[in-house]
């Protein structure tokens, strides 16, 4: 008897589900895991845009500018994207409406996405080395604008939601990447982004793939810093698209030159890194993943090279640009000239902590590089003073220690005096000798 009752209940339930799927598919939300296209807002009465505005206004919100899908895709699409804001200008929701096929002024809500901006700690991460910027908190920052990211060959409408953060003279832009799936008619949040340069993400061909990458500019100052994401379709109906970062770690190959090249790249020495990767490629054993990592390095190296080739009016910027491009000999020449003109070593070297990290990375691969040793000594002098700097130098090259005249203990801690003969130009010279021997290691 119990079995018959259970079977009868199952039949009734199945019939009810069947009827509801025909009459109102969105109401059967419990089956969304099985058929995500059923997970829709239950069908309600059609509304005009004025009625939508009035309804939204009644709960203290406002309707933003309407974004027609048809103007950004080929084919006949009639959906409308409508952002919803709360005072003063914080986006809280993104909706998709579909006009009635007989009356275009009557709209039906077919999907909605709650909007919460990225956390402040994420937004400020690229600015962590800026003195006036703290690490931020876990609070979500508001977004207030929405725009379409054109240029992708991947199906769907790609949107950038944007906000602005400012403190004093320090500013950064941030936001979210959202995709509207044209087939499922669903909105999907894919990625937070942040850009101290204030530039929106964009689609750009960076690797050899047929599909452009999404490029996010996180550059601060002269040191280029870009993030690259590849759109990857998945088999998950609830998560049909992902944006996967092209990371430099782990290396795609275990070959030593390739691994060492990526080590330099991760410290911002893009041009020296590219040379190692190009040498590694000549040895064969290559892959698409290795090429993608190399393309990322090449993208950054092109920027540092262009900056180093520029004629800078400011000696500090000229030195920084050459240091970033790994032009150690040229950097020493510019530094010596600037010091002779009254410049302060501490100011000319800029971010000494970051410079020391780069020098250490370069020396780990080429410990006999004289110009690197000289620059490292000067950085140590700025950080720790005369005696620690000379100890650091002597530990790496006892002969080179004679290249820098003893610094008077009473001298300024930021203006060491160079010997008449120095390591500039890739030559190591003894002050008491007329001839200089060319350093056997490459100057650049």
C-alpha positions as CSV (number, residue, x, y, z in Angstrom):
1,X,0.0,0.0,0.0
2,X,2.8,2.4,1.0
3,X,4.5,1.6,-2.3
4,X,1.4,2.4,-4.3
5,X,1.1,5.8,-2.4
6,X,4.7,6.6,-3.1
7,X,4.3,5.8,-6.8
8,X,1.2,7.8,-7.0
9,X,2.9,10.8,-5.4
10,X,5.8,10.5,-7.8
11,X,3.4,10.5,-10.8
12,X,1.6,13.6,-9.5
13,X,4.9,15.4,-8.8
14,X,6.2,14.5,-12.2
15,X,3.0,15.8,-13.9
16,X,3.3,19.0,-11.9
17,X,6.9,19.6,-12.9
18,X,6.0,18.9,-16.5
19,X,3.1,21.4,-16.4
20,X,5.3,24.1,-14.7
21,X,8.1,23.6,-17.2
22,X,5.6,24.4,-20.0
23,X,3.8,27.3,-18.3
24,X,6.6,28.9,-16.3
25,X,10.1,27.3,-16.6
26,X,11.7,29.8,-14.2
27,X,9.6,28.7,-11.3
28,X,11.3,25.2,-11.1
29,X,14.5,26.7,-9.7
30,X,15.4,23.4,-7.9
31,X,16.3,21.8,-11.2
32,X,18.8,24.6,-12.2
33,X,21.7,22.2,-11.6
34,X,20.3,19.9,-14.2
35,X,19.2,22.4,-16.8
36,X,20.6,25.9,-16.1
37,X,18.4,27.5,-18.8
38,X,15.4,26.7,-16.6
39,X,16.8,28.9,-13.8
40,X,15.1,32.1,-14.8
41,X,13.3,34.6,-12.9
42,X,9.7,33.4,-12.8
43,X,7.7,35.0,-15.7
44,X,6.0,38.2,-14.5
45,X,4.0,40.7,-16.3
46,X,5.7,42.6,-19.1
47,X,6.7,46.1,-18.1
48,X,7.5,49.2,-20.0
49,X,10.8,51.0,-19.3
50,X,8.9,53.7,-17.4
51,X,7.2,51.1,-15.2
52,X,10.6,49.5,-14.5
53,X,12.0,52.9,-13.5
54,X,9.1,53.6,-11.2
55,X,9.3,50.1,-9.6
56,X,13.1,50.5,-9.0
57,X,12.6,54.1,-7.7
58,X,10.1,52.8,-5.2
59,X,12.9,50.9,-3.4
60,X,15.4,53.8,-3.5
61,X,17.3,52.7,-6.6
62,X,17.7,54.2,-10.1
63,X,17.9,52.8,-13.6
64,X,21.1,53.5,-15.6
65,X,21.7,53.9,-19.3
66,X,20.2,51.1,-21.4
67,X,22.7,49.1,-23.4
68,X,21.2,47.3,-26.5
69,X,22.8,44.0,-27.3
70,X,22.0,44.3,-31.0
71,X,24.5,47.2,-31.5
72,X,27.4,44.9,-30.4
73,X,26.7,41.6,-32.1
74,X,25.9,40.4,-35.6
75,X,22.5,38.9,-36.2
76,X,19.2,39.8,-34.8
77,X,19.3,40.2,-31.0
78,X,16.9,42.3,-29.1
79,X,18.0,41.9,-25.4
80,X,18.7,45.0,-23.4
81,X,21.2,45.3,-20.6
82,X,20.1,47.7,-17.8
83,X,22.3,48.6,-14.8
84,X,20.6,49.4,-11.5
85,X,22.2,51.9,-9.0
86,X,21.9,52.9,-5.5
87,X,22.8,56.4,-4.3
88,X,25.1,58.1,-5.0
89,X,26.3,56.1,-8.0
90,X,27.0,52.5,-6.9
91,X,25.9,49.7,-9.3
92,X,24.1,47.0,-7.4
93,X,22.6,44.9,-10.2
94,X,22.9,44.2,-13.9
95,X,19.7,43.0,-15.6
96,X,18.8,41.6,-19.0
97,X,15.4,42.3,-20.5
98,X,13.8,40.9,-23.6
99,X,11.1,42.8,-25.6
100,X,7.8,41.2,-26.4
101,X,7.9,39.9,-29.9
102,X,4.6,41.8,-30.7
103,X,5.2,44.9,-28.6
104,X,8.8,46.1,-28.4
105,X,7.9,48.6,-25.6
106,X,7.0,45.7,-23.3
107,X,10.0,44.1,-21.6
108,X,10.5,40.8,-19.8
109,X,13.2,40.3,-17.2
110,X,15.2,37.2,-18.3
111,X,18.4,37.4,-16.1
112,X,19.8,39.5,-13.3
113,X,23.3,39.6,-11.7
114,X,24.1,41.1,-8.3
115,X,27.1,43.3,-8.5
116,X,29.7,43.7,-5.8
117,X,33.0,45.3,-6.7
118,X,36.5,43.9,-6.0
119,X,38.0,44.1,-2.6
120,X,40.2,47.1,-1.8
121,X,43.2,44.9,-0.9
122,X,43.1,43.5,-4.4
123,X,42.7,46.9,-6.0
124,X,45.6,48.4,-4.2
125,X,48.0,45.4,-4.6
126,X,49.9,47.0,-7.6
127,X,50.4,50.1,-5.5
128,X,51.8,48.3,-2.5
129,X,55.3,49.8,-3.0
130,X,53.9,53.3,-3.2
131,X,54.8,55.1,0.1
132,X,51.4,56.9,0.4
133,X,49.3,53.7,-0.2
134,X,48.5,51.2,2.5
135,X,47.6,47.6,1.8
136,X,43.8,48.3,1.9
137,X,41.0,46.3,3.5
138,X,38.7,43.5,2.6
139,X,35.8,45.8,1.9
140,X,34.3,45.8,-1.6
141,X,34.7,49.0,-3.6
142,X,31.8,50.3,-5.7
143,X,31.6,50.2,-9.5
144,X,29.7,52.9,-11.3
145,X,30.2,52.4,-15.0
146,X,29.6,49.6,-17.6
147,X,31.0,49.4,-21.1
148,X,31.3,46.8,-23.8
149,X,34.8,45.3,-24.5
150,X,34.9,44.9,-28.2
151,X,37.5,43.0,-30.1
152,X,37.1,39.4,-28.8
153,X,36.5,36.6,-31.2
154,X,35.0,34.5,-28.4
155,X,31.2,34.3,-28.6
156,X,29.2,36.5,-26.1
157,X,29.1,40.1,-24.9
158,X,32.1,41.1,-22.8
159,X,31.5,43.9,-20.3
160,X,33.8,45.9,-18.1
161,X,32.3,47.3,-14.9
162,X,34.5,50.1,-13.6
163,X,35.1,52.2,-10.5
164,X,37.7,54.7,-9.4
165,X,39.8,54.9,-6.2
166,X,41.8,58.0,-5.1
167,X,43.8,59.2,-2.2
168,X,45.6,62.4,-2.6
169,X,47.5,62.3,-5.9
170,X,47.4,58.5,-6.1
171,X,44.6,57.1,-8.3
172,X,43.7,53.7,-9.7
173,X,40.9,52.2,-11.7
174,X,39.3,48.9,-11.0
175,X,36.4,46.7,-11.9
176,X,34.9,43.4,-13.0
177,X,34.8,41.5,-16.2
178,X,31.3,40.2,-16.9
179,X,30.2,38.1,-19.9
180,X,26.7,37.7,-21.3
181,X,26.2,34.3,-22.9
182,X,24.0,34.8,-26.0
183,X,23.0,31.1,-26.1
184,X,22.0,30.6,-22.5
185,X,21.0,34.3,-22.1
186,X,22.9,34.5,-18.8
187,X,25.3,36.9,-17.1
188,X,28.5,35.6,-15.6
189,X,31.1,37.4,-13.5
190,X,34.5,36.2,-14.6
191,X,37.3,38.3,-13.2
192,X,38.1,41.4,-11.0
193,X,40.7,43.8,-12.5
194,X,42.8,46.8,-11.3
195,X,44.8,49.3,-13.3
196,X,46.9,52.1,-11.6
197,X,47.3,53.5,-15.1
198,X,43.6,54.1,-15.3
199,X,43.2,52.1,-18.5
200,X,40.4,49.7,-19.2
201,X,41.2,46.1,-20.0
202,X,41.3,45.4,-23.7
203,X,41.5,42.5,-26.1
204,X,44.8,42.2,-27.9
205,X,46.7,39.6,-29.9
206,X,49.8,38.8,-27.7
207,X,50.5,35.1,-28.3
208,X,50.2,33.1,-31.4
209,X,46.7,31.9,-30.6
210,X,43.9,32.7,-32.9
211,X,41.9,34.2,-30.0
212,X,43.1,37.5,-28.6
213,X,44.0,37.8,-25.0
214,X,42.4,40.1,-22.4
215,X,45.2,42.5,-21.4
216,X,45.1,44.3,-18.0
217,X,47.6,47.2,-17.5
218,X,48.9,47.2,-13.9
219,X,51.9,49.4,-14.6
220,X,53.2,51.8,-11.9
221,X,55.9,54.2,-13.0
222,X,58.4,53.0,-15.6
223,X,58.3,49.3,-14.7
224,X,55.8,47.6,-17.1
225,X,53.4,45.2,-15.5
226,X,50.7,43.6,-17.6
227,X,48.4,40.7,-16.9
228,X,47.2,38.4,-19.8
229,X,44.1,36.2,-19.7
230,X,43.0,33.6,-22.3
231,X,39.3,32.8,-22.7
232,X,38.8,29.1,-22.3
233,X,35.4,27.4,-22.9
234,X,34.4,24.7,-20.4
235,X,32.0,21.9,-20.5
236,X,30.2,23.1,-17.4
237,X,26.8,24.5,-18.3
238,X,26.8,26.7,-15.1
239,X,30.3,28.0,-15.8
240,X,30.7,28.0,-19.6
241,X,33.6,30.3,-19.9
242,X,36.8,31.0,-17.9
243,X,39.6,33.6,-18.1
244,X,42.9,31.8,-17.4
245,X,46.0,33.9,-16.6
246,X,49.2,33.3,-18.5
247,X,51.5,32.8,-15.5
248,X,55.3,32.8,-15.5
249,X,55.4,30.3,-12.7
250,X,55.7,27.4,-13.0
251,X,57.9,27.4,-16.1
252,X,56.5,25.5,-19.1
253,X,59.9,23.9,-19.6
254,X,62.5,22.5,-17.2
255,X,65.4,23.6,-19.4
256,X,67.8,25.7,-17.3
257,X,68.0,28.6,-19.7
258,X,64.3,28.8,-19.8
259,X,63.9,28.6,-16.1
260,X,66.6,31.2,-15.5
261,X,65.0,33.5,-18.0
262,X,61.6,33.4,-16.2
263,X,63.4,34.0,-12.9
264,X,64.7,37.3,-14.3
265,X,61.3,38.1,-15.8
266,X,59.6,37.8,-12.5
267,X,62.0,40.4,-11.1
268,X,61.2,42.8,-14.0
269,X,64.4,42.2,-16.0
270,X,62.5,41.6,-19.2
271,X,65.2,42.1,-21.8
272,X,67.8,39.9,-20.2
273,X,65.1,37.4,-19.7
274,X,64.1,37.4,-23.3
275,X,67.6,36.7,-24.4
276,X,67.7,33.6,-22.3
277,X,64.4,32.4,-23.6
278,X,65.4,33.0,-27.2
279,X,68.5,30.9,-26.6
280,X,66.4,28.2,-25.0
281,X,64.1,28.1,-28.0
282,X,67.0,27.5,-30.3
283,X,67.7,24.3,-28.5
284,X,64.4,22.8,-29.5
285,X,62.0,21.0,-27.1
286,X,59.5,23.8,-27.4
287,X,55.7,24.0,-26.6
288,X,52.7,26.2,-27.0
289,X,52.8,27.0,-23.2
290,X,56.5,27.9,-23.4
291,X,55.7,30.2,-26.4
292,X,52.9,31.9,-24.5
293,X,55.3,32.6,-21.6
294,X,57.9,33.9,-24.0
295,X,55.4,36.2,-25.7
296,X,54.5,37.7,-22.3
297,X,58.2,38.4,-21.7
298,X,58.6,39.8,-25.2
299,X,55.7,42.1,-24.7
300,X,57.3,43.7,-21.6
301,X,60.8,43.7,-23.1
302,X,59.6,45.8,-26.0
303,X,58.4,48.5,-23.5
304,X,61.6,48.6,-21.4
305,X,63.7,48.7,-24.6
306,X,61.7,51.6,-26.0
307,X,62.0,53.5,-22.7
308,X,65.8,52.9,-22.5
309,X,66.2,54.2,-26.1
310,X,64.4,57.5,-25.3
311,X,66.3,60.7,-24.6
312,X,65.3,61.6,-21.1
313,X,65.6,65.2,-19.8
314,X,65.5,63.9,-16.2
315,X,68.6,61.9,-15.3
316,X,66.8,59.9,-12.6
317,X,64.3,58.6,-15.2
318,X,67.1,57.9,-17.7
319,X,69.0,55.8,-15.2
320,X,65.8,54.0,-14.1
321,X,64.9,53.2,-17.7
322,X,68.4,51.8,-18.5
323,X,68.4,49.8,-15.2
324,X,65.0,48.3,-16.1
325,X,66.3,47.2,-19.5
326,X,69.4,45.6,-18.0
327,X,71.8,48.1,-19.5
328,X,74.2,48.0,-16.6
329,X,77.2,49.7,-18.3
330,X,75.1,52.6,-19.7
331,X,73.4,53.0,-16.3
332,X,76.8,53.5,-14.6
333,X,77.8,56.0,-17.2
334,X,74.6,58.0,-16.6
335,X,74.9,57.7,-12.9
336,X,78.5,59.0,-12.9
337,X,77.6,61.9,-15.1
338,X,74.6,62.8,-12.9
339,X,76.7,62.6,-9.7
340,X,79.3,64.9,-11.3
341,X,76.6,67.4,-11.9
342,X,75.6,67.4,-8.2
343,X,73.0,64.7,-8.1
344,X,72.3,62.7,-5.0
345,X,73.0,59.0,-5.2
346,X,69.9,58.1,-3.2
347,X,67.6,60.1,-5.5
348,X,69.3,58.9,-8.7
349,X,68.9,55.2,-7.8
350,X,65.2,55.5,-7.0
351,X,63.7,52.4,-5.4
352,X,66.8,50.9,-4.0
353,X,65.1,47.9,-2.4
354,X,63.6,46.9,-5.8
355,X,66.9,47.6,-7.5
356,X,68.8,45.4,-5.0
357,X,66.4,42.6,-5.7
358,X,66.9,42.9,-9.5
359,X,70.7,43.1,-9.1
360,X,70.8,40.0,-6.9
361,X,68.7,38.1,-9.5
362,X,71.1,39.1,-12.3
363,X,74.2,38.4,-10.2
364,X,72.9,34.9,-9.3
365,X,73.2,34.1,-13.1
366,X,76.3,36.1,-13.8
367,X,78.3,36.7,-10.6
368,X,81.4,38.0,-12.4
369,X,79.6,40.9,-14.1
370,X,81.6,43.9,-13.0
371,X,79.0,46.5,-13.7
372,X,76.4,44.6,-11.7
373,X,78.9,44.4,-8.8
374,X,79.5,48.1,-9.0
375,X,75.8,48.9,-9.0
376,X,75.1,46.5,-6.2
377,X,77.8,48.2,-4.1
378,X,76.2,51.6,-4.6
379,X,72.8,50.2,-3.7
380,X,74.3,48.6,-0.6
381,X,75.9,51.9,0.3
382,X,72.6,53.8,0.1
383,X,70.9,51.1,2.2
384,X,73.5,50.3,4.8
385,X,76.5,52.7,4.6
386,X,80.1,52.5,3.7
387,X,81.5,49.6,5.6
388,X,78.7,47.1,4.8
389,X,78.8,48.1,1.1
390,X,82.6,47.4,0.9
391,X,82.1,44.1,2.7
392,X,79.4,43.2,0.2
393,X,81.7,44.1,-2.7
394,X,84.8,42.3,-1.3
395,X,82.8,39.1,-0.8
396,X,82.1,39.1,-4.6
397,X,85.3,40.6,-6.1
398,X,88.3,41.4,-4.0
399,X,90.0,43.2,-6.9
400,X,87.0,45.4,-7.6
401,X,87.1,46.7,-4.1
402,X,89.9,49.0,-5.1
403,X,87.8,50.6,-7.8
404,X,85.9,52.8,-5.3
405,X,87.9,55.2,-3.2
406,X,87.5,54.9,0.5
407,X,84.6,57.0,1.5
408,X,85.3,59.5,4.2
409,X,83.4,58.5,7.4
410,X,82.2,62.1,7.6
411,X,81.0,62.2,4.0
412,X,77.3,62.3,3.1
413,X,75.8,58.8,3.1
414,X,74.3,59.4,-0.3
415,X,77.3,60.7,-2.4
416,X,80.2,58.4,-2.7
417,X,83.3,59.5,-4.6
418,X,84.2,57.5,-7.6
419,X,87.8,56.7,-8.5
420,X,89.3,58.3,-11.5
421,X,89.3,54.9,-13.1
422,X,86.1,52.9,-12.6
423,X,84.1,49.9,-13.8
424,X,82.2,52.0,-16.3
425,X,81.9,50.6,-19.7
426,X,82.5,47.0,-18.8
427,X,86.2,47.6,-17.8
428,X,87.8,47.0,-14.4
429,X,90.7,49.3,-13.7
430,X,93.2,49.6,-10.9
431,X,93.8,53.2,-9.8
432,X,97.6,52.6,-9.7
433,X,97.8,51.1,-13.2
434,X,97.7,52.9,-16.6
435,X,96.0,50.1,-18.4
436,X,92.6,48.6,-17.9
437,X,91.6,45.0,-18.7
438,X,88.3,44.4,-20.5
439,X,86.0,42.3,-18.4
440,X,85.4,38.9,-19.9
441,X,81.7,38.9,-19.2
442,X,79.3,40.7,-21.4
443,X,78.5,44.3,-20.4
444,X,74.9,44.1,-21.2
